[in-house]
Amino acid sequence: MISKKYFDNVGLGSILEKVLAGDRLSIEDGHTLYDCADLTALGALASIVRRRMHGNKTFYVLNRHINYTNICINGCKFCAYARERGEEGSFQLSKEDILEKLRSAPVAPREIHVVGGCHPDIPLSFFEDTFTAIKKEFPQATLKCFTAVEIAHLAKIDGISTIETLERLRAVGVEMLPGGGAEIFEPETRNKICPKKIDGDSWLKIHGEAHSLGYTTNCTMLFGHVESIENRLDHLDQLRKQQDATGGFNCFIPLPFLTENSKLKIDNPLTGIDELKTIAISRLMLDNIPHIKAYWVMLTVKQAQVALHYGADDFDGTVVEEKIGHMAGATSEQVLGRKELEEMIIGCGFTPVERDAAFNEIS
């Protein structure tokens, strides 16, 4: 372990004391961490927390992503995935299309991850019918479906409340929400990148409603676009306050903004150092959210491996086919096998642990 003197010399001595005591870090502490130029020190601090919570374990899941449509009414400025109806490259899957993708997966998935665009006229009943069919054919799989943005959209189409939407989805087997659509909560910044989306308060409210119904959910932050460090820290603070209030978040996913094919142009694209710094700081600030994901789809596999030494403890999973990140320029593979996942985790010095969607360990 790096000595106390080392942390004192880089201005992190008081934060080390808090980390060792298990005390919550403040927003001011977060700024101190971001101001620190010593990436090794940040990784060491995050590793203390990561190993205290999970030891040497790194989790992965046999999962299958289903992106059911890219037709979307929101037109977010950062999004390279969305298309208008009839536009070249637009698509919409039928129930049978979705079932066939699941049948053709290399391994039987334990987690089925369903997200897409906010299509102007796909009703909730379509998904109720589809998810009923999925659970009948794949009873072993957990359905993790829809961002809070999609939940609000489906509720609006059907003229019902978001909590009724969540209740109806739970009745057909949905158990989790994947956590996308959070982007950045700060209103002015959010309005610059996704003005038609629900606001941050609504996103948090829907996750709170889901928690009250027994759902577990993920949470995310899109970083590296036009947001400030203050915006990032405020976002993390709002997530941990929501977790204090309702529980239910089981994993945080830091999502680096990918610039290729995006209408949102920025002057200073993310560096690998900023990615690792944000992952480490997320682990340190989110003391009440148990898991941090190294999402290899958007980080790349190699950077995700490094992230395991900067606070991340989950390597996601097999994925099989992911469109949203790849249409934005992700250069990672489309699928990883169990053997590949385990070998990459072992190669980083950690112990691979297969999990289900709720992070229960699989023997």
C-alpha positions, -999 to 999 in steps of 0.1 A, spaced: 0 0 0 12 35 -8 24 53 24 5 79 43 33 103 35 28 98 -2 -9 108 0 1 138 21 25 149 -5 -1 148 -33 -27 166 -11 -49 136 -4 -39 129 32 -72 139 48 -92 120 22 -71 89 29 -81 92 65 -118 94 56 -115 65 32 -99 43 58 -125 53 84 -154 47 59 -166 82 61 -186 99 33 -166 122 11 -179 157 5 -183 176 -28 -152 196 -18 -134 163 -14 -145 154 -49 -130 186 -63 -98 178 -45 -97 144 -61 -103 158 -96 -76 184 -90 -50 157 -81 -27 150 -110 -14 117 -95 -36 90 -111 -18 63 -91 -29 78 -59 -65 80 -70 -64 44 -81 -49 33 -48 -77 51 -28 -104 36 -50 -88 2 -47 -90 4 -9 -128 8 -12 -132 -18 -40 -113 -44 -21 -130 -37 12 -164 -42 -5 -156 -71 -28 -121 -84 -21 -104 -98 -51 -137 -107 -69 -146 -93 -103 -181 -101 -115 -194 -109 -150 -228 -121 -164 -240 -141 -193 -263 -115 -209 -279 -106 -242 -286 -70 -253 -317 -63 -273 -321 -29 -289 -356 -31 -302 -358 1 -322 -337 32 -330 -367 52 -340 -369 80 -314 -387 113 -309 -362 128 -285 -334 138 -309 -307 141 -283 -278 161 -296 -252 136 -284 -269 105 -298 -256 87 -329 -281 59 -325 -315 75 -331 -333 78 -364 -367 92 -375 -393 69 -389 -385 61 -425 -350 75 -423 -322 53 -438 -308 31 -411 -339 31 -390 -352 -3 -376 -380 -17 -355 -380 -53 -342 -411 -75 -340 -418 -99 -311 -406 -128 -333 -374 -108 -342 -366 -104 -305 -373 -140 -297 -351 -152 -326 -322 -130 -314 -325 -146 -280 -327 -181 -294 -296 -175 -315 -274 -163 -285 -242 -182 -281 -252 -192 -245 -285 -191 -227 -286 -156 -211 -291 -151 -174 -299 -114 -181 -318 -100 -210 -311 -63 -213 -338 -44 -234 -335 -7 -243 -343 13 -274 -355 46 -287 -387 64 -277 -408 52 -306 -438 74 -312 -465 47 -313 -453 13 -298 -478 7 -270 -470 -8 -236 -492 -38 -246 -466 -48 -273 -440 -52 -246 -463 -70 -222 -470 -95 -249 -433 -98 -259 -420 -101 -223 -446 -128 -215 -434 -148 -244 -397 -143 -234 -403 -155 -198 -422 -185 -211 -393 -195 -233 -364 -183 -211 -376 -186 -175 -340 -186 -162 -333 -151 -174 -339 -119 -156 -356 -92 -176 -338 -58 -173 -358 -35 -194 -362 2 -202 -345 34 -190 -365 58 -169 -369 79 -201 -386 50 -218 -408 43 -188 -420 79 -189 -426 77 -227 -446 45 -224 -467 60 -196 -474 90 -218 -484 69 -248 -509 49 -227 -521 78 -207 -512 63 -173 -488 71 -145 -452 59 -145 -457 38 -114 -487 20 -131 -464 14 -161 -438 -1 -137 -465 -22 -121 -477 -36 -154 -442 -44 -165 -434 -61 -132 -465 -83 -137 -451 -97 -169 -417 -105 -154 -395 -73 -156 -374 -71 -125 -347 -45 -132 -342 -11 -149 -308 -7 -167 -301 29 -156 -296 47 -189 -310 81 -197 -295 98 -166 -269 116 -187 -262 147 -165 -288 159 -141 -279 196 -139 -307 214 -158 -288 239 -179 -263 213 -191 -290 187 -196 -310 211 -218 -279 216 -240 -275 179 -248 -310 164 -245 -337 191 -242 -367 168 -250 -358 142 -224 -374 140 -189 -355 161 -164 -332 148 -138 -358 150 -110 -382 129 -130 -354 103 -137 -347 100 -100 -384 99 -91 -391 69 -115 -362 50 -101 -375 57 -66 -409 44 -77 -392 13 -91 -374 7 -58 -407 9 -39 -421 -19 -61 -392 -42 -55 -372 -35 -86 -334 -32 -84 -319 -7 -108 -287 5 -123 -276 42 -126 -254 59 -150 -236 92 -158 -226 103 -193 -194 123 -190 -169 140 -213 -192 163 -233 -201 198 -223 -205 192 -185 -183 206 -158 -166 188 -130 -191 205 -107 -219 189 -128 -203 154 -124 -200 157 -87 -235 171 -83 -248 141 -104 -229 116 -81 -242 133 -50 -278 132 -62 -275 95 -70 -262 87 -35 -290 108 -19 -316 89 -39 -299 57 -27 -301 69 9 -338 75 4 -350 44 -14 -321 20 -19 -324 -2 -49 -294 9 -70 -271 -20 -73 -246 -8 -99 -233 25 -112 -220 27 -148 -198 57 -158 -204 61 -196 -177 80 -216 -191 102 -243 -181 88 -277 -178 116 -303 -180 98 -336 -212 103 -356 -225 127 -329 -241 160 -337 -226 173 -304 -192 186 -312 -167 193 -284 -132 209 -284 -115 185 -259 -124 149 -262 -121 126 -232 -87 112 -224 -80 77 -210 -67 95 -178 -100 113 -173 -120 81 -178 -99 63 -151 -100 93 -128 -138 95 -131 -142 58 -124 -120 60 -93 -138 91 -80 -172 75 -86 -161 45 -65 -150 69 -37 -181 92 -38 -208 65 -42 -202 49 -8 -237 34 -7 -239 18 -42 -223 -16 -41 -209 -21 -76 -191 0 -103 -191 -14 -138 -162 -12 -162 -185 -12 -193 -161 -26 -219 -184 -18 -248 -177 19 -244 -144 19 -226 -128 -8 -249 -117 -41 -234 -82 -29 -225 -93 2 -207 -120 -18 -189 -93 -41 -176 -73 -12 -163 -105 2 -147 -106 -29 -124 -76 -13 -106 -94 20 -103 -124 10 -84 -145 -10 -108 -155 -46 -98 -179 -56 -126 -169 -64 -162 -204 -65 -175 -208 -97 -196 -211 -114 -230 -235 -86 -244 -236 -104 -278 -250 -75 -298 -249 -38 -288 -259 -10 -312 -261 22 -292 -225 26 -283 -212 11 -315 -232 34 -337 -216 62 -317 -181 50 -326 -173 22 -300 -145 1 -314 -149 -28 -289 -160 -63 -298 -197 -71 -302 -195 -102 -280 -172 -118 -255 -174 -154 -244 -172 -168 -208 -137 -180 -213 -125 -147 -227 -141 -128 -199 -125 -150 -172 -91 -150 -188 -91 -112 -190 -101 -108 -154 -75 -134 -142 -49 -116 -164 -55 -84 -143 -49 -103 -111 -85 -107 -100 -108 -137 -94 -137 -140 -119 -171 -146 -104 -201 -153 -126 -232 -135 -113 -269 -132 -122 -285 -98 -129 -289 -90 -92 -252 -98 -85 -260 -131 -68 -230 -154 -73 -234 -184 -96 -217 -216 -84 
